[in-house]
Amino acid sequence: MIQKKVCMLGGFGVGKTSLVARFVHSRFSDQYLSTMGVKVDRKGVDVGDRHVNMMLWDIYGEEANRKVATSYLRGTSGAILVADGTRPETLETTQILLQRLQDTVGDIPSILLINKHDLTDQWAVTDSALDALQAASRPVYLSSAKTGEHVETAFHTLAELMVPS
């Protein structure tokens, strides 16, 4: 068995905790609970003939006066950057966090989830912004913790990137 640390990174209220709950426990709650510090969950996935135990570090949301501690990032093998599709400014936060992650641990596998895709009437990320993001070298998924859209796919993609065959 292979064990990999994965950090969930993004702004305040983008849905990191809900995505982890959907992936690990197959559930969603409309009740909002702010993460204090870090919460660690585990889930195993199969990548080919290998079993990967993903240790998911759900880290509190980045805010102007509350930056993610670099000590939480050390030892990370992969990252899921999460933005809120109803708040396009959270995409900028993911880029800041990606740079901090790279400065701390180097260039590691990462993916971008633009969450809350189920809120179509509030969706605010433009097609041109999506095109620019998808031109970058990391996978980008439109996700919904509520419906489960692309959640399993995203986590499995990251596992495959961390454990190439």
BAMAR-596882 format. One record per residue: x, y negated, z negated of N, C-alpha, C in turn. Coordinates in steps of 0.02 Angstrom, whole numbers, padded with zeros to 5 digits, always signed. Layout:
XYZXYZXYZ...
//
This chain:
+00042+00059+00000+00000+00000+00000+00045-00062+00000+00023-00112+00037+00058-00175+00042+00017-00228+00005+00050-00269-00035+00015-00322-00072+00037-00389-00045-00011-00434-00030+00003-00500-00003-00036-00553-00040-00003-00607-00058-00035-00664-00089-00061-00711-00035-00125-00729-00040-00157-00774+00008-00185-00833-00031-00167-00893-00011-00194-00954-00042-00251-00981+00000-00305-00998-00035-00362-01032-00005-00352-01106-00018-00344-01146+00034-00328-01217+00026-00377-01260+00064-00397-01315+00033-00442-01363+00065-00463-01416+00016-00503-01462+00041-00528-01516+00000-00580-01494-00050-00602-01540-00089-00654-01530-00139-00720-01513-00105-00752-01458-00125-00819-01442-00101-00825-01417-00030-00771-01390-00001-00774-01367+00068-00800-01295+00074-00801-01258+00018-00828-01190+00019-00777-01135+00010-00719-01150-00018-00668-01098-00028-00693-01042-00073-00722-01060-00130-00747-01010-00177-00803-00969-00146-00847-01001-00110-00902-00965-00077-00877-00917-00024-00825-00936+00013-00796-00891+00063-00765-00830+00030-00730-00840-00025-00700-00783-00061-00756-00738-00087-00809-00766-00117-00864-00726-00143-00898-00686-00087-00905-00717-00028-00936-00682+00029-00891-00625+00051-00826-00637+00055-00779-00585+00079-00771-00529+00028-00761-00545-00035-00746-00495-00086-00808-00459-00110-00862-00496-00123-00922-00468-00154-00984-00467-00108-00978-00490-00046-01033-00494+00002-01093-00531-00027-01080-00587-00059-01135-00627-00088-01122-00701-00078-01177-00739-00084-01175-00812-00078-01221-00841-00130-01200-00896-00160-01242-00932-00208-01244-01005-00189-01304-01034-00191-01311-01106-00178-01287-01148-00236-01275-01116-00293-01253-01153-00353-01180-01172-00344-01165-01236-00352-01097-01260-00344-01060-01258-00411-01003-01225-00411-00959-01224-00469-00890-01245-00447-00864-01299-00474-00798-01323-00456-00745-01278-00487-00695-01260-00446-00641-01218-00471-00594-01261-00513-00578-01236-00572-00531-01269-00617-00467-01228-00615-00413-01258-00589-00350-01221-00584-00352-01172-00526-00346-01109-00541-00346-01058-00489-00385-00997-00513-00420-00965-00466-00456-00903-00481-00430-00851-00432-00411-00792-00457-00382-00741-00415-00430-00682-00408-00443-00663-00346-00483-00604-00329-00440-00558-00286-00461-00496-00280-00425-00448-00237-00474-00411-00192-00449-00397-00133-00486-00353-00088-00436-00319-00041-00447-00254-00031-00404-00217+00014-00435-00214+00083-00392-00218+00134-00414-00211+00203-00365-00164+00239-00389-00131+00290-00346-00088+00329-00324-00124+00392-00259-00120+00404-00229-00148+00464-00193-00090+00498-00225-00063+00548-00198-00002+00579-00198+00054+00528-00139+00084+00518-00134+00139+00469-00109+00114+00401-00107+00048+00392-00083+00020+00329-00141-00010+00289-00136-00004+00223-00185-00034+00178-00153-00096+00147-00186-00153+00156-00160-00216+00130-00205-00240+00073-00176-00247+00014-00211-00274-00043-00201-00350-00043-00254-00386-00026-00250-00459-00022-00267-00489-00090-00219-00524-00120-00230-00561-00182-00249-00632-00162-00312-00649-00171-00340-00712-00146-00338-00764-00202-00295-00814-00194-00289-00869-00242-00334-00925-00219-00390-00932-00252-00438-00985-00239-00417-01045-00282-00385-01093-00249-00354-01150-00284-00402-01209-00282-00405-01246-00338-00449-01305-00342-00441-01350-00281-00493-01388-00266-00494-01431-00207-00448-01491-00213-00415-01505-00158-00370-01563-00154-00412-01627-00154-00392-01674-00195-00424-01740-00197-00368-01792-00200-00384-01855-00190-00334-01908-00190-00295-01910-00255-00328-01899-00311-00294-01903-00376-00279-01835-00406-00288-01781-00368-00277-01714-00394-00248-01671-00338-00183-01668-00335-00150-01631-00282-00136-01559-00303-00138-01514-00254-00124-01443-00268-00051-01437-00290-00041-01404-00347+00026-01395-00374+00066-01348-00330+00128-01367-00315+00171-01325-00273+00185-01258-00307+00182-01255-00373+00194-01191-00407+00142-01139-00388+00081-01160-00371+00029-01113-00348+00045-01085-00279+00084-01121-00240+00098-01101-00172+00156-01051-00166+00201-01052-00215+00259-01008-00211+00238-00934-00207+00273-00897-00165+00260-00827-00157+00202-00811-00110+00175-00861-00078+00119-00851-00033+00142-00818+00032+00104-00768+00054+00119-00734+00117+00075-00759+00174+00017-00789+00157-00029-00814+00208-00077-00863+00177-00108-00904+00219-00154-00955+00194-00215-00961+00238-00270-00975+00204-00332-00992+00238-00347-01064+00220-00343-01108+00270-00357-01179+00262-00431-01188+00278-00467-01222+00234-00539-01229+00242-00559-01302+00246-00598-01318+00297-00627-01385+00306-00702-01377+00307-00737-01432+00295-00810-01433+00295-00832-01466+00361-00868-01428+00402-00890-01453+00467-00939-01511+00463-00967-01523+00404-01012-01580+00396-00974-01642+00372-00910-01633+00356-00867-01689+00334-00801-01685+00371-00797-01714+00431-00737-01707+00473-00673-01732+00439-00679-01777+00391-00619-01802+00357-00582-01746+00319-00617-01691+00304-00584-01635+00269-00535-01598+00314-00540-01608+00379-00491-01579+00425-00422-01610+00413-00421-01675+00399-00357-01709+00384-00326-01680+00321-00367-01665+00272-00342-01635+00210-00308-01568+00224-00336-01528+00269-00305-01464+00285-00237-01473+00316-00228-01526+00355-00163-01538+00387-00111-01559+00335-00132-01600+00287-00088-01620+00232-00067-01559+00191-00116-01517+00176-00102-01456+00137-00058-01408+00175-00068-01401+00240-00026-01358+00281+00046-01382+00279+00056-01447+00284+00125-01473+00282+00157-01460+00214+00119-01469+00160+00146-01456+00093+00162-01382+00085+00119-01339+00112+00131-01267+00110+00195-01250+00147+00203-01277+00207+00263-01263+00247+00325-01290+00213+00321-01348+00182+00378-01376+00146+00398-01332+00086+00349-01298+00057+00361-01257-00003+00383-01186+00013+00350-01153+00061+00364-01082+00075+00385-01068+00147+00390-01119+00189+00408-01108+00258+00347-01096+00301+00360-01076+00363+00306-01064+00411+00280-00994+00403+00222-00987+00371+00191-00922+00359+00126-00918+00399+00099-00858+00407+00035-00851+00443-00021-00891+00408-00060-00924+00448-00117-00961+00421-00172-00965+00473-00233-00975+00449-00290-00985+00493-00330-01044+00466-00370-01073+00508-00413-01129+00489-00486-01107+00495-00523-01115+00441-00595-01103+00442-00630-01170+00436-00673-01185+00484-00715-01244+00479-00782-01217+00456-00796-01227+00392-00850-01195+00358-00915-01235+00362-00969-01203+00342-01037-01230+00340-01068-01238+00409-01049-01191+00454-01075-01192+00522-01150-01180+00525-01179-01154+00471-01251-01143+00468-01289-01209+00462-01256-01263+00443-01289-01328+00436-01286-01366+00502-01318-01339+00553-01312-01366+00620-01338-01437+00625-01389-01455+00587-01416-01523+00591-01370-01574+00559-01321-01551+00518-01274-01597+00486-01203-01590+00514-01194-01545+00562-01127-01532+00589-01098-01595+00620-01035-01610+00605-01006-01673+00626-00938-01667+00660-00914-01606+00671-00850-01596+00705-00864-01595+00780-00831-01639+00817-00844-01645+00889-00810-01588+00928-00835-01577+00988-00805-01526+01031-00733-01544+01048-00719-01608+01058-00650-01627+01073-00603-01614+01014-00627-01625+00954-00586-01610+00894-00574-01534+00890-00625-01495+00905-00617-01422+00905-00568-01399+00957-00572-01428+01017-00525-01411+01070-00453-01425+01049-00442-01482+01017-00375-01500+00994-00351-01451+00940-00394-01432+00894-00375-01385+00841-00360-01316+00870-00400-01295+00919-00390-01229+00948-00328-01226+00992-00302-01283+01013-00241-01285+01052-00180-01275+01007-00188-01283+00941-00133-01272+00894-00116-01198+00892-00063-01181+00859-00038-01112+00860-00071-01066+00809-00123-01088+00775-00156-01044+00725-00229-01032+00745-00256-00974+00726-00326-00960+00741-00373-01009+00704-00427-01027+00738-00478-01072+00710-00545-01037+00717-00583-01034+00662-00649-01004+00662-00700-01053+00634-00759-01054+00664-00816-01088+00635-00849-01037+00590-00855-01052+00526-00879-01002+00478-00938-01027+00438-00970-00980+00406-01023-00995+00358-01020-00945+00302-01005-00968+00242-01006-00924+00184-01078-00901+00170-01126-00943+00188-01196-00927+00176-01220-00869+00219-01206-00871+00283-01229-00818+00329-01177-00763+00338-01114-00777+00321-01060-00729+00332-01027-00736+00399-01048-00784+00439-01020-00794+00507-00944-00801+00505-00910-00756+00539-00838-00755+00549-00797-00748+00484-00828-00733+00428-00790-00727+00366-00746-00664+00368-00775-00606+00379-00736-00544+00382-00683-00548+00436-00702-00573+00494-00656-00578+00550-00595-00620+00532-00607-00677+00499-00552-00722+00482-00503-00690+00433-00530-00659+00380-00485-00627+00331-00447-00569+00362-00479-00530+00405-00445-00475+00438-00392-00501+00487-00407-00555+00521-00357-00584+00566-00295-00605+00527-00306-00637+00470-00248-00658+00429-00209-00597+00406-00242-00544+00385-00208-00483+00364-00165-00456+00421-00192-00455+00481-00154-00432+00540-00093-00475+00554-00100-00541+00544-00043-00586+00554+00011-00576+00502-00009-00559+00441+00039-00549+00386+00074-00482+00391+00042-00433+00422+00069-00365+00426+00068-00343+00499+00114-00370+00539+00113-00351+00610+00129-00277+00617+00102-00248+00671+00113-00176+00681+00180-00161+00714
//
